Amino acid sequence: MLTVARRGKKKLNLEPEALAVLTSLINLLAQETLARTAQSAANTGNRHVTREHLRRVIAQIMLDFAV
């Protein structure tokens, strides 16, 4: 079990299964963000990803992963 602080409130305990799901979601989000950022760089003819490429995709990623 993992204990997480909640901004001065009572601490939250995460069961191992919940932590595994959360870890998988974070990995998926990171992989998708990197793939889209690399595609954004390629679309502009760049071989290197910059902060600007990330800025272009981050808003859409957040919308796509919003529940």
Summary of the structure (lengths in Angstrom):
residues: 67
radius of gyration: 16.4
end to end distance: 25.3
largest distance: 50.0
contacts: 138
relative contact order: 0.11
helix: 64%
strand: 16%
